[in-house]
């Protein structure tokens, strides 16, 4: 029997009897493990449709013409297979827990050619990594947490494949970046046109949109600019809070006729999330302080240094 990611997940599911029992409710906002599974399935549906749509639209020849080789195209097919397997695993887990799995939505992905598809794929994989990391503290079941960690590893590998294909630093930060469910839903909502009415609602709410107006990539210690939707009130004193790896840094913001700006902190490396907040973050980013966001920046890290005297 061929051993695949899908068979591994199915084996884990059958071994985890807790997934067939009623799932514990967390005290944090009344979010249950079933909610977390439905949230993860919502994101996996999005990625599954994203990859299959591109592979059905762009043949190998177009990838080669765009500067990507056959090895990358082959890796892309494995990534698409993984996303399909993630959907199947989560559907099984939700059904075993007594829930009805959410169905895929209708999506609008703003890519027009191979290169814009690959660029968006790198961002989406980074968001996937951040979603699993950010959702971990809400999970009660150790079995589900283990399964989520297993998927997280695959998402991290996907992100590396995509970043390397774009000649970005694959490991631009020493750790991944956890981002909470409300922020992730904000990002996913940009691609969702309509979901089936029978899908159970998720207990998460999108923030107002924050738009990066300065082209990526960016660099530490330079000023970057944003805009927010009309109707969003920006207080006289506000912050742009950058989340990169485990670093959360709030920088005083400037507002020039609706264009918001702040200096990118030195700690920002790789895929970084920016929020407009009404207070400086201290150790963690509270959803209650978020005015808008996140926007996603690609911050090119400085050349690494290491101590070669320690051998």
C-alpha positions as CSV (number, residue, x, y, z in Angstrom):
1,X,0.0,0.0,0.0
2,X,1.4,3.4,-1.0
3,X,2.0,5.5,2.1
4,X,0.8,9.1,1.5
5,X,0.0,12.1,3.6
6,X,-3.6,11.3,3.2
7,X,-3.2,7.7,4.5
8,X,-1.1,9.0,7.4
9,X,-3.8,11.5,8.4
10,X,-6.5,8.8,8.1
11,X,-4.4,6.5,10.3
12,X,-4.1,9.3,12.9
13,X,-7.8,10.0,12.7
14,X,-8.7,6.3,13.4
15,X,-6.2,6.1,16.2
16,X,-7.5,9.3,17.9
17,X,-10.7,8.1,19.6
18,X,-11.2,11.5,21.2
19,X,-12.2,12.9,17.8
20,X,-15.3,10.7,17.9
21,X,-16.4,12.2,21.3
22,X,-18.1,15.5,22.0
23,X,-15.4,18.2,21.9
24,X,-14.6,20.4,24.9
25,X,-15.6,24.1,24.8
26,X,-12.8,26.5,25.6
27,X,-13.4,29.4,28.0
28,X,-11.9,31.8,25.5
29,X,-14.9,33.3,23.7
30,X,-16.7,29.9,23.8
31,X,-14.8,28.6,20.9
32,X,-14.9,24.8,20.6
33,X,-12.4,22.4,19.0
34,X,-15.1,21.7,16.4
35,X,-15.1,25.5,15.6
36,X,-11.3,25.3,15.1
37,X,-11.7,22.3,12.8
38,X,-14.3,24.1,10.7
39,X,-12.1,27.1,10.6
40,X,-9.2,25.0,9.3
41,X,-11.4,23.3,6.7
42,X,-12.5,26.7,5.5
43,X,-8.9,27.6,4.8
44,X,-8.0,24.3,3.3
45,X,-10.9,24.5,0.9
46,X,-9.6,27.8,-0.3
47,X,-6.1,26.5,-0.9
48,X,-7.4,23.3,-2.5
49,X,-9.5,25.3,-5.1
50,X,-6.6,27.8,-5.5
51,X,-4.1,25.2,-6.6
52,X,-6.5,23.0,-8.7
53,X,-7.7,26.1,-10.5
54,X,-4.2,27.1,-11.5
55,X,-3.1,23.6,-12.5
56,X,-6.2,23.2,-14.7
57,X,-5.5,26.6,-16.3
58,X,-1.7,26.6,-16.7
59,X,0.2,23.7,-18.3
60,X,3.9,22.9,-17.7
61,X,4.8,24.9,-20.8
62,X,3.5,28.1,-19.4
63,X,5.4,27.6,-16.2
64,X,8.6,27.0,-18.1
65,X,8.0,30.1,-20.3
66,X,7.5,32.1,-17.0
67,X,10.9,31.0,-15.7
68,X,9.9,28.0,-13.6
69,X,11.3,24.5,-14.3
70,X,9.7,21.1,-14.5
71,X,10.9,20.2,-10.9
72,X,8.9,23.1,-9.5
73,X,5.9,22.1,-11.5
74,X,6.1,18.6,-10.2
75,X,6.5,19.9,-6.6
76,X,3.4,22.0,-7.2
77,X,1.4,18.9,-8.0
78,X,2.4,17.4,-4.7
79,X,1.4,20.6,-2.9
80,X,-2.0,20.4,-4.6
81,X,-2.4,16.8,-3.6
82,X,-1.5,17.7,0.0
83,X,-4.2,20.4,0.1
84,X,-6.8,17.9,-1.2
85,X,-5.7,15.4,1.5
86,X,-6.0,18.1,4.2
87,X,-9.6,18.7,3.1
88,X,-10.4,15.0,3.3
89,X,-8.8,14.6,6.7
90,X,-10.6,17.6,8.2
91,X,-13.9,16.5,6.8
92,X,-13.5,13.1,8.4
93,X,-12.4,14.6,11.7
94,X,-15.4,17.0,11.8
95,X,-17.9,14.2,10.9
96,X,-16.3,11.9,13.5
97,X,-16.9,14.7,16.1
98,X,-20.6,14.9,15.2
99,X,-20.4,18.0,13.0
100,X,-21.3,18.8,9.4
101,X,-18.2,19.8,7.5
102,X,-18.4,23.2,5.8
103,X,-18.5,23.1,2.1
104,X,-16.2,25.0,-0.3
105,X,-17.2,28.5,-1.2
106,X,-16.9,30.5,-4.4
107,X,-13.6,32.3,-4.7
108,X,-12.0,35.1,-6.7
109,X,-8.2,34.8,-6.9
110,X,-6.5,37.9,-8.4
111,X,-3.9,36.1,-10.5
112,X,-3.8,36.6,-14.2
113,X,-0.7,34.5,-15.2
114,X,1.8,32.0,-13.8
115,X,4.0,34.5,-12.0
116,X,1.1,36.2,-10.2
117,X,-0.3,32.8,-9.3
118,X,3.1,31.8,-7.8
119,X,3.5,35.1,-5.9
120,X,0.0,34.8,-4.4
121,X,0.7,31.1,-3.6
122,X,3.7,32.1,-1.5
123,X,1.6,34.5,0.5
124,X,-1.3,32.1,1.0
125,X,1.1,29.4,2.3
126,X,2.5,31.9,4.8
127,X,-1.0,32.7,5.9
128,X,-1.7,29.0,6.3
129,X,1.3,28.5,8.5
130,X,0.2,31.6,10.6
131,X,-3.3,30.2,10.9
132,X,-2.3,26.9,12.3
133,X,0.1,28.5,14.7
134,X,-2.4,31.1,15.8
135,X,-5.1,28.6,16.3
136,X,-3.1,26.3,18.4
137,X,-3.8,28.0,21.8
138,X,-7.5,27.6,21.3
139,X,-7.4,23.8,20.8
140,X,-8.2,21.6,23.8
141,X,-7.6,18.1,22.5
142,X,-4.0,17.0,22.3
143,X,-4.9,14.7,19.5
144,X,-6.3,17.5,17.4
145,X,-3.3,19.7,18.3
146,X,-1.0,16.9,17.1
147,X,-2.9,16.6,13.9
148,X,-2.8,20.4,13.4
149,X,0.9,20.4,14.0
150,X,1.4,17.7,11.4
151,X,-0.5,19.8,8.8
152,X,1.5,22.8,9.9
153,X,4.7,21.1,8.9
154,X,3.4,20.4,5.5
155,X,2.2,24.0,5.1
156,X,5.7,25.2,6.1
157,X,7.2,23.0,3.4
158,X,4.8,24.4,0.8
159,X,5.7,27.9,1.8
160,X,9.4,27.1,1.3
161,X,8.8,25.6,-2.1
162,X,6.9,28.8,-3.2
163,X,9.4,31.3,-1.6
164,X,12.4,29.5,-3.1
165,X,10.8,29.5,-6.6
166,X,10.5,33.3,-6.3
167,X,14.2,33.6,-5.1
168,X,13.0,34.8,-1.7
169,X,14.8,33.7,1.4
170,X,13.0,30.4,2.2
171,X,13.7,30.7,6.0
172,X,13.6,34.4,6.4
173,X,12.6,34.2,10.1
174,X,13.9,31.9,12.7
175,X,10.3,31.0,13.7
176,X,6.9,31.0,12.1
177,X,4.4,33.8,12.8
178,X,1.3,33.0,14.8
179,X,-1.8,35.1,13.8
180,X,-5.2,34.9,15.4
181,X,-8.3,33.6,13.7
182,X,-10.0,37.0,13.3
183,X,-7.0,38.3,11.4
184,X,-6.9,35.2,9.3
185,X,-10.6,35.4,8.4
186,X,-9.9,39.0,7.4
187,X,-7.3,37.9,4.9
188,X,-9.3,34.9,3.6
189,X,-12.4,37.1,3.1
190,X,-10.7,39.0,0.4
191,X,-10.9,35.9,-1.8
192,X,-14.3,34.6,-0.8
193,X,-17.2,35.6,-3.0
194,X,-20.0,33.6,-1.5
195,X,-20.3,30.5,0.8
196,X,-23.1,28.0,0.8
197,X,-25.9,29.2,3.2
198,X,-26.0,25.9,4.9
199,X,-22.4,26.3,6.2
200,X,-22.5,26.8,9.9
201,X,-21.2,30.3,10.9
202,X,-17.7,30.6,12.4
203,X,-17.3,32.4,15.7
204,X,-14.7,34.8,14.2
205,X,-15.1,38.3,12.8
206,X,-13.1,40.1,10.1
207,X,-11.4,43.4,10.9
208,X,-11.7,46.4,8.6
209,X,-9.3,46.1,5.6
210,X,-5.9,47.6,5.6
211,X,-4.2,48.1,2.3
212,X,-0.4,48.3,1.7
213,X,0.2,51.1,-0.8
214,X,4.0,50.6,-1.1
215,X,5.1,47.7,-3.3
216,X,6.8,44.7,-1.9
217,X,9.5,43.7,-1.1
218,X,10.3,46.1,1.7
219,X,13.2,46.3,4.1
220,X,13.7,47.0,7.8
221,X,14.1,50.6,8.9
222,X,12.3,52.1,5.9
223,X,8.9,53.9,6.0
224,X,6.0,52.1,4.5
225,X,2.4,53.3,3.8
226,X,-1.1,52.1,4.1
227,X,-4.7,53.1,3.6
228,X,-7.9,52.0,5.3
229,X,-11.5,51.8,4.1
230,X,-13.4,55.1,4.1
231,X,-15.6,55.4,7.2
232,X,-12.9,53.9,9.5
233,X,-12.0,56.5,12.2
234,X,-8.3,56.7,12.9
235,X,-7.5,58.4,16.3
236,X,-5.0,61.2,16.6
237,X,-2.6,58.8,18.3
238,X,-2.4,55.3,16.8
239,X,0.2,52.7,16.1
240,X,1.2,50.4,13.3
241,X,1.8,47.1,15.0
242,X,4.0,44.7,13.1
243,X,3.9,40.9,13.8
244,X,6.8,38.9,12.5
245,X,7.8,35.6,14.0
246,X,7.2,35.9,17.7
247,X,8.0,39.6,17.6
248,X,5.2,42.1,18.0
249,X,6.3,45.6,17.7
250,X,4.1,48.7,17.8
251,X,5.5,51.8,16.0
252,X,3.8,55.3,16.3
253,X,1.9,56.0,13.1
254,X,1.5,59.1,11.1
255,X,-1.6,60.1,9.2
256,X,-1.3,62.4,6.2
257,X,-4.7,62.9,4.6
258,X,-5.7,59.3,5.1
259,X,-2.3,57.8,4.1
260,X,-0.9,56.0,7.2
261,X,2.8,55.5,7.6
262,X,5.3,54.0,10.0
263,X,8.9,52.8,10.0
264,X,9.3,49.0,9.6
265,X,11.1,47.7,12.7
266,X,14.4,45.9,12.4
267,X,12.9,42.8,13.9
268,X,10.6,42.3,10.9
269,X,11.8,39.6,8.6
270,X,10.1,37.7,5.8
271,X,6.3,37.6,5.6
272,X,5.1,40.2,8.1
273,X,1.7,41.3,9.2
274,X,0.8,44.9,9.9
275,X,-2.2,46.2,11.9
276,X,-3.5,49.6,12.8
277,X,-4.0,49.6,16.6
278,X,-5.2,52.1,19.1
279,X,-2.6,51.1,21.7
280,X,0.9,49.8,21.7
281,X,1.1,46.0,22.0
282,X,2.8,44.6,25.1
283,X,3.8,41.0,24.7
284,X,0.7,40.1,22.7
285,X,-1.7,41.7,20.3
286,X,-5.2,42.0,21.7
287,X,-8.0,41.9,19.1
288,X,-9.8,44.7,21.0
289,X,-6.9,47.1,20.1
290,X,-7.1,46.4,16.3
291,X,-8.6,49.2,14.2
292,X,-7.8,47.6,10.8
293,X,-5.6,44.9,9.3
294,X,-3.7,42.9,8.7
295,X,-1.8,44.0,5.6
296,X,1.0,41.6,4.5
297,X,4.5,42.9,3.9
298,X,7.4,40.9,2.5
299,X,10.5,42.2,4.4
300,X,13.8,41.2,2.9
301,X,16.1,40.3,5.9
302,X,19.6,41.5,6.3
303,X,22.4,38.9,5.7
304,X,22.6,36.6,8.6
305,X,25.5,36.5,11.0
306,X,26.7,33.6,13.2
307,X,29.5,32.9,15.7
308,X,31.9,30.6,14.0
309,X,34.1,30.4,17.1
310,X,31.6,28.0,18.6
311,X,32.3,24.6,17.0
